[in-house]
């Protein structure tokens, strides 16, 4: 998770929401990603999707079997859909996202019997650290918006 947090820092340095992701296979990181929605003006520029695409290219397969995805925020519906389609068996995440999460808070796609793949979830890993990173980012964003309004 510390490597995912480092990826989140890269996003933050680009004024992106600080979310980072790594995918591990056999104890080795095979792909990394961080949010790039603003930079790329791409609504699919989520850390998880970027890492999933890189992992698929590296492995030469869309099936990411025997991998673990680590991400600093609970995946959204789009990302959980990609995780399920990629057959990623395990997702480790830090903070729940009550406004958009699809791994237990707003929705739970991880173990829906109507889908052809289930995902083991390991939530709340380094939760306070990742929660603080996100809270600080949004507090700073609100402060900057207030300052720009007063100018």
MINUMI-438333 format. One line per 3 residues: their letters; for each residue x, y, z of N, C-alpha, C. Coordinates in nm, 4 decimals, padded with zeros to 6 digits. Layout:
# residues N
A) X,Y,Z,X,Y,Z,X,Y,Z ~ ...
END
This chain:
# residues 151
XXX) 00.0833,-00.1198,00.0000,00.0000,00.0000,00.0000,00.0869,00.1251,00.0000 ~ 00.2034,00.1159,00.0590,00.2918,00.2332,00.0588,00.3288,00.2750,-00.0839 ~ 00.3446,00.1791,-00.1726,00.3756,00.2116,-00.3128,00.2556,00.2778,-00.3798
XXX) 00.1347,00.2363,-00.3451,00.0142,00.3014,-00.3985,00.0057,00.4451,-00.3458 ~ 00.0437,00.4646,-00.2206,00.0450,00.5996,-00.1627,00.1468,00.6870,-00.2357 ~ 00.2601,00.6295,-00.2716,00.3596,00.7054,-00.3488,00.3019,00.7460,-00.4844
XXX) 00.2259,00.6584,-00.5461,00.1592,00.6932,-00.6720,00.0581,00.8051,-00.6502 ~ -00.0138,00.8008,-00.5384,-00.1087,00.9077,-00.5065,-00.0363,01.0417,-00.4957 ~ 00.0840,01.0389,-00.4410,00.1646,01.1607,-00.4323,00.1987,01.2175,-00.5689
XXX) 00.2216,01.1301,-00.6664,00.2480,01.1755,-00.8031,00.1249,01.2456,-00.8600 ~ 00.0079,01.1911,-00.8309,-00.1162,01.2548,-00.8768,-00.1305,01.3923,-00.8129 ~ -00.1073,01.3985,-00.6841,-00.1218,01.5250,-00.6121,-00.0259,01.6311,-00.6662
XXX) 00.0942,01.5917,-00.7011,00.1926,01.6855,-00.7562,00.1455,01.7454,-00.8885 ~ 00.0504,01.6774,-00.9546,-00.0065,01.7255,-01.0810,-00.1429,01.7918,-01.0583 ~ -00.1749,01.8220,-00.9330,-00.3052,01.8785,-00.8953,-00.4204,01.7863,-00.9302
XXX) -00.3950,01.6583,-00.9271,-00.4968,01.5555,-00.9454,-00.5409,01.5071,-00.8079 ~ -00.6611,01.4514,-00.7987,-00.7042,01.3894,-00.6742,-00.6030,01.2797,-00.6421 ~ -00.5466,01.2803,-00.5199,-00.4364,01.1886,-00.4885,-00.4820,01.0445,-00.4638
XXX) -00.4985,00.9740,-00.5732,-00.5327,00.8316,-00.5677,-00.4263,00.7575,-00.6468 ~ -00.3723,00.6530,-00.5851,-00.2690,00.5739,-00.6498,-00.3013,00.4270,-00.6445 ~ -00.2420,00.3522,-00.7356,-00.2709,00.2095,-00.7481,-00.1451,00.1358,-00.7926
XXX) -00.1265,00.0170,-00.7400,-00.0246,-00.0753,-00.7905,-00.0882,-00.2134,-00.8028 ~ -00.0376,-00.2892,-00.8985,-00.0811,-00.4278,-00.9155,00.0405,-00.5157,-00.8957 ~ 00.0221,-00.6166,-00.8120,00.1312,-00.7051,-00.7717,00.1011,-00.8474,-00.8173
XXX) 00.2048,-00.9146,-00.8647,00.1949,-01.0571,-00.8972,00.3213,-01.1249,-00.8467 ~ 00.3036,-01.2298,-00.7705,00.4192,-01.3011,-00.7176,00.5089,-01.2154,-00.6314 ~ 00.4511,-01.1201,-00.5593,00.5286,-01.0348,-00.4709,00.6009,-00.9199,-00.5397
XXX) 00.5814,-00.9042,-00.6713,00.6484,-00.7973,-00.7461,00.5447,-00.7049,-00.8093 ~ 00.5735,-00.5764,-00.8079,00.4851,-00.4799,-00.8731,00.5009,-00.4950,-01.0239 ~ 00.3873,-00.5179,-01.0917,00.3915,-00.5304,-01.2380,00.3317,-00.4085,-01.3073
XXX) 00.2588,-00.3251,-01.2314,00.2009,-00.2046,-01.2923,00.1698,-00.1024,-01.1843 ~ 00.1758,00.0235,-01.2243,00.1453,00.1356,-01.1357,00.0545,00.2325,-01.2100 ~ -00.0218,00.3086,-01.1331,-00.1033,00.4123,-01.1939,-00.1448,00.5137,-01.0898
XXX) -00.1728,00.6335,-01.1358,-00.2286,00.7362,-01.0483,-00.3277,00.8178,-01.1303 ~ -00.4165,00.8848,-01.0611,-00.5210,00.9611,-01.1284,-00.4623,01.0591,-01.2288 ~ -00.5230,01.0637,-01.3468,-00.4831,01.1567,-01.4519,-00.6056,01.2156,-01.5221
XXX) -00.7190,01.2192,-01.4548,-00.8413,01.2697,-01.5185,-00.8271,01.4136,-01.5651 ~ -00.7756,01.5001,-01.4792,-00.7625,01.6415,-01.5150,-00.6537,01.6611,-01.6198 ~ -00.5409,01.5981,-01.6005,-00.4278,01.6110,-01.6924,-00.4652,01.5665,-01.8331
XXX) -00.5334,01.4534,-01.8421,-00.5678,01.3969,-01.9726,-00.7068,01.4369,-02.0201 ~ -00.7835,01.5034,-01.9331,-00.9232,01.5352,-01.9629,-00.9969,01.4098,-02.0102 ~ -00.9727,01.3012,-01.9372,-01.0298,01.1704,-01.9684,-01.1067,01.1214,-01.8467
XXX) -01.2380,01.1045,-01.8580,-01.3151,01.0581,-01.7425,-01.2754,00.9184,-01.6965 ~ -01.2074,00.8434,-01.7811,-01.1614,00.7094,-01.7441,-01.0164,00.7106,-01.6961 ~ -00.9618,00.8280,-01.6661,-00.8230,00.8387,-01.6235,-00.8032,00.8058,-01.4765
XXX) -00.8694,00.7023,-01.4290,-00.8572,00.6605,-01.2891,-00.7315,00.5757,-01.2699 ~ -00.6760,00.5827,-01.1508,-00.5529,00.5102,-01.1182,-00.5653,00.3606,-01.1479 ~ -00.6784,00.3016,-01.1105,-00.6975,00.1573,-01.1294,-00.6981,00.1203,-01.2773
XXX) -00.7685,00.1976,-01.3595,-00.7758,00.1650,-01.5023,-00.6399,00.1778,-01.5690 ~ -00.5663,00.2794,-01.5301,-00.4319,00.2983,-01.5861,-00.3435,00.1796,-01.5499 ~ -00.3474,00.1382,-01.4228,-00.2655,00.0245,-01.3789,-00.3114,-00.1063,-01.4432
XXX) -00.4421,-00.1262,-01.4556,-00.4937,-00.2492,-01.5177,-00.4472,-00.2589,-01.6627 ~ -00.4548,-00.1501,-01.7361,-00.4090,-00.1514,-01.8763,-00.2604,-00.1839,-01.8854 ~ -00.1813,-00.1244,-01.7984,-00.0365,-00.1510,-01.7993,-00.0082,-00.2965,-01.7649
XXX) -00.0787,-00.3500,-01.6654,-00.0569,-00.4898,-01.6245,-00.0947,-00.5857,-01.7377 ~ -00.2048,-00.5577,-01.8056,-00.2472,-00.6442,-01.9163,-00.1422,-00.6436,-02.0282 ~ -00.0886,-00.5254,-02.0587,00.0173,-00.5179,-02.1611,00.1412,-00.5957,-02.1169
XXX) 00.1777,-00.5795,-01.9911,00.2988,-00.6473,-01.9409,00.2833,-00.7992,-01.9451 ~ 00.1652,-00.8476,-01.9055,00.1425,-00.9920,-01.9018,00.1002,-01.0491,-02.0369 ~ 00.0627,-00.9607,-02.1294,00.0164,-01.0084,-02.2597,-00.1172,-01.0784,-02.2511
XXX) -00.1980,-01.0386,-02.1547,-00.3287,-01.1017,-02.1351,-00.4218,-01.0060,-02.0625 ~ -00.5487,-01.0103,-02.0983,-00.6461,-00.9295,-02.0254,-00.6861,-00.9959,-01.8939 ~ -00.6540,-01.1217,-01.8791,-00.6844,-01.1940,-01.7550,-00.5694,-01.1718,-01.6567
XXX) -00.5961,-01.0964,-01.5522,-00.4923,-01.0653,-01.4534,-00.5056,-01.1585,-01.3332 ~ -00.5030,-01.2860,-01.3633,-00.5140,-01.3890,-01.2601,-00.3919,-01.3839,-01.1692 ~ -00.4074,-01.4280,-01.0475,-00.2964,-01.4334,-00.9514,-00.2338,-01.2964,-00.9272
XXX) -00.3138,-01.1919,-00.9311,-00.2646,-01.0586,-00.9002,-00.3405,-01.0017,-00.7808 ~ -00.2835,-00.8988,-00.7235,-00.3480,-00.8229,-00.6163,-00.3400,-00.6766,-00.6560 ~ -00.4532,-00.6085,-00.6505,-00.4583,-00.4663,-00.6810,-00.4659,-00.3903,-00.5494
XXX) -00.3750,-00.2956,-00.5298,-00.3728,-00.2086,-00.4119,-00.4110,-00.0688,-00.4575 ~ -00.5068,-00.0063,-00.3891,-00.5490,00.1276,-00.4270,-00.5821,00.2070,-00.3011 ~ -00.5575,00.3365,-00.3061,-00.5707,00.4203,-00.1868,-00.7134,00.4625,-00.1556
XXX) -00.8072,00.4379,-00.2475,-00.9476,00.4694,-00.2235,-01.0320,00.3576,-00.2819 ~ -01.1415,00.3271,-00.2163,-01.2352,00.2245,-00.2642,-01.2678,00.2485,-00.4119 ~ -01.2576,00.1456,-00.4944,-01.2875,00.1614,-00.6365,-01.4330,00.2015,-00.6626
XXX) -01.4519,00.2807,-00.7680,-01.5852,00.3219,-00.8119,-01.6471,00.2091,-00.8962 ~ -01.7681,00.2311,-00.9445,-01.8348,00.1275,-01.0247,-01.7578,00.0978,-01.1531 ~ -01.7049,00.2005,-01.2187,-01.6289,00.1791,-01.3416,-01.5052,00.0933,-01.3144
XXX) -01.4332,00.1271,-01.2089,-01.3102,00.0541,-01.1775,-01.3393,-00.0874,-01.1281 ~ -01.4440,-00.1032,-01.0461,-01.4806,-00.2391,-01.0034,-01.5228,-00.3225,-01.1229 ~ -01.5915,-00.2614,-01.2193,-01.6265,-00.3341,-01.3413,-01.5024,-00.3827,-01.4136
XXX) -01.4028,-00.2965,-01.4258,-01.2776,-00.3354,-01.4918,-01.2036,-00.4428,-01.4116 ~ -01.2058,-00.4310,-01.2805,-01.1408,-00.5305,-01.1942,-01.2058,-00.6669,-01.2146 ~ -01.3370,-00.6687,-01.2178,-01.4108,-00.7941,-01.2379,-01.3823,-00.8502,-01.3768
XXX) -01.3878,-00.7660,-01.4791,-01.3632,-00.8126,-01.6159,-01.2207,-00.8621,-01.6342 ~ -01.1252,-00.8042,-01.5596,-00.9847,-00.8467,-01.5681,-00.9568,-00.9704,-01.4830 ~ -01.0573,-01.0139,-01.4096,-01.0458,-01.1336,-01.3237,-00.9426,-01.1174,-01.2124
XXX) -00.9276,-00.9942,-01.1635,-00.8363,-00.9708,-01.0517,-00.8999,-01.0316,-00.9270 ~ -00.8312,-01.1233,-00.8601,-00.8947,-01.1930,-00.7484,-00.9006,-01.1158,-00.6163 ~ -00.8089,-01.0228,-00.5947,-00.8015,-00.9560,-00.4642,-00.7772,-00.8066,-00.4816
XXX) -00.8525,-00.7275,-00.4062,-00.8342,-00.5823,-00.4037,-00.8124,-00.5389,-00.2598 ~ -00.7035,-00.4688,-00.2372,-00.6703,-00.4122,-00.1066,-00.6872,-00.2615,-00.1210 ~ -00.7680,-00.2014,-00.0337,-00.7852,-00.0563,-00.0424,-00.7842,00.0061,00.0956
XXX) -00.7647,00.1371,00.0972,-00.7527,00.2099,00.2237,-00.8861,00.2619,00.2720 ~ -00.9359,00.3648,00.2074,-01.0544,00.4370,00.2546,-01.1782,00.3940,00.1785 ~ -01.2883,00.3876,00.2495,-01.4168,00.3718,00.1831,-01.4563,00.5046,00.1204
XXX) -01.5334,00.4980,00.0127,-01.5821,00.6172,-00.0566,-01.7349,00.6153,-00.0539 ~ -01.7954,00.6754,00.0488,-01.9411,00.6668,00.0635,-02.0191,00.7352,-00.0489 ~ -01.9546,00.8213,-00.1267,-02.0241,00.8903,-00.2355,-02.0111,00.8194,-00.3698
XXX) -01.9169,00.7266,-00.3822,-01.8985,00.6641,-00.5133,-01.8380,00.5257,-00.5111 ~ -01.8188,00.4691,-00.3942,-01.7520,00.3399,-00.3849,-01.8397,00.2232,-00.4259 ~ -01.7775,00.1248,-00.4904,-01.8504,00.0067,-00.5359,-01.7890,-00.1216,-00.4805
XXX) -01.7248,-00.1087,-00.3635,-01.6647,-00.2250,-00.2987,-01.7084,-00.2298,-00.1521 ~ -01.8344,-00.1916,-00.1281,-01.8867,-00.2040,00.0064,-01.9610,-00.0848,00.0610 ~ -01.9356,00.0337,00.0125,-02.0038,00.1485,00.0734,-02.1319,00.1844,-00.0012
XXX) -02.1229,00.2460,-00.1164,-02.2422,00.2831,-00.1922,-02.3002,00.1600,-00.2635 ~ -02.2137,00.0826,-00.3253,-02.2487,-00.0440,-00.3904,-02.1469,-00.1481,-00.3463 ~ -02.1777,-00.2757,-00.3740,-02.0776,-00.3797,-00.3553,-02.0862,-00.4769,-00.4723
XXX) -02.0009,-00.4549,-00.5695,-01.9962,-00.5416,-00.6870,-01.9027,-00.6604,-00.6664 ~ -01.8339,-00.6643,-00.5551,-01.7291,-00.7644,-00.5341,-01.7805,-00.9073,-00.5276 ~ -01.9020,-00.9253,-00.4822,-01.9510,-01.0614,-00.4610,-02.0958,-01.0759,-00.5072
XXX) -02.1303,-01.0083,-00.6148,-02.2657,-01.0147,-00.6687,-02.2819,-01.1478,-00.7426 ~ -02.3744,-01.2321,-00.6995,-02.3879,-01.3647,-00.7614,-02.4317,-01.3596,-00.9080 ~ -02.4788,-01.2454,-00.9539,-02.5195,-01.2320,-01.0946,-02.3991,-01.2145,-01.1867
XXX) -02.2835,-01.1846,-01.1301,-02.1621,-01.1648,-01.2100,-02.0808,-01.2937,-01.2139 ~ -01.9956,-01.3060,-01.3139,-01.9201,-01.4301,-01.3318,-01.7864,-01.4337,-01.2586 ~ -01.7579,-01.3329,-01.1767,-01.6309,-01.3297,-01.1035,-01.6540,-01.2574,-00.9714
XXX) -01.5947,-01.3067,-00.8665,-01.6017,-01.2367,-00.7381,-01.4616,-01.1920,-00.6993 ~ -01.4570,-01.0918,-00.6128,-01.3313,-01.0293,-00.5735,-01.3217,-01.0294,-00.4218 ~ -01.2108,-01.0770,-00.3699,-01.1858,-01.0676,-00.2256,-01.1437,-00.9251,-00.1950
XXX) -01.2055,-00.8663,-00.0940,-01.1743,-00.7286,-00.0551,-01.1027,-00.7259,00.0785 ~ -00.9988,-00.6452,00.0871,-00.9266,-00.6222,00.2115,-00.9225,-00.4708,00.2324 ~ -01.0235,-00.4162,00.3023,-01.0323,-00.2705,00.3192,-00.9553,-00.2195,00.4404
XXX) -00.9445,-00.0890,00.4464,-00.8924,-00.0132,00.5600,-00.7433,-00.0343,00.5880 ~ -00.6660,-00.0637,00.4864,-00.5213,-00.0771,00.5028,-00.4601,00.0630,00.4946 ~ -00.3928,00.1044,00.5996,-00.3365,00.2392,00.6121,-00.4441,00.3457,00.5883
XXX) -00.5613,00.3195,00.6403,-00.6774,00.4057,00.6178,-00.6559,00.5494,00.6630 ~ -00.6041,00.5696,00.7823,-00.5902,00.7069,00.8321,-00.4910,00.7870,00.7483 ~ -00.3857,00.7234,00.7021,-00.2874,00.7925,00.6191,-00.3483,00.8361,00.4854
XXX) -00.4208,00.7462,00.4219,-00.4821,00.7789,00.2923,-00.5980,00.8759,00.3088 ~ -00.6746,00.8598,00.4138,-00.7849,00.9519,00.4412,-00.7318,01.0933,00.4629 ~ -00.6226,01.1046,00.5371,-00.5605,01.2345,00.5613,-00.5097,01.2986,00.4332
XXX) -00.4521,01.2178,00.3464,-00.4022,01.2677,00.2181,-00.5169,01.3283,00.1367 ~ -00.6292,01.2572,00.1306,-00.7450,01.3063,00.0559,-00.8073,01.4284,00.1230 ~ -00.8227,01.4231,00.2547,-00.8811,01.5370,00.3276,-00.7973,01.6624,00.3103
XXX) -00.6671,01.6487,00.3221,-00.5773,01.7637,00.3055,-00.5865,01.8206,00.1637 ~ -00.5935,01.7311,00.0646,-00.6025,01.7752,-00.0741,-00.7290,01.8591,-00.0962 ~ -00.8429,01.8080,-00.0496,-00.9682,01.8791,-00.0729,-00.9794,02.0049,00.0121
XXX) -00.9223,02.0052,00.1317,-00.9200,02.1278,00.2126,-00.8374,02.2351,00.1427 ~ -00.7237,02.1964,00.0862,-00.6391,02.2908,00.0136,-00.7095,02.3419,-00.1119 ~ -00.7790,02.2531,-00.1810,-00.8540,02.2929,-00.3003,-00.9626,02.3947,-00.2650
XXX) -01.0367,02.3703,-00.1570,-01.1398,02.4660,-00.1133,-01.0775,02.5996,-00.0744 ~ -00.9635,02.5955,-00.0056,-00.8948,02.7186,00.0338,-00.8528,02.7993,-00.0882 ~ -00.7955,02.7311,-00.1877,-00.7521,02.8003,-00.3094,-00.8706,02.8607,-00.3843
XXX) -00.9832,02.7921,-00.3863,-01.1026,02.8455,-00.4524,-01.1528,02.9699,-00.3808 ~ -01.1506,02.9666,-00.2474,-01.1918,03.0853,-00.1690,-01.1000,03.2033,-00.1978 ~ -00.9707,03.1779,-00.2016,-00.8737,03.2852,-00.2272,-00.8929,03.3444,-00.3669
XXX) -00.9234,03.2608,-00.4634,-00.9442,03.3111,-00.5993,-01.0710,03.3940,-00.6105 ~ -01.1703,03.3670,-00.5287,-01.2939,03.4444,-00.5304,-01.2747,03.5828,-00.4699 ~ -01.1799,03.5948,-00.3773,-01.1580,03.7241,-00.3104,-01.0672,03.8168,-00.3896
X) -01.0060,03.7652,-00.4934,-00.9133,03.8469,-00.5735,-00.9907,03.9308,-00.6737
END
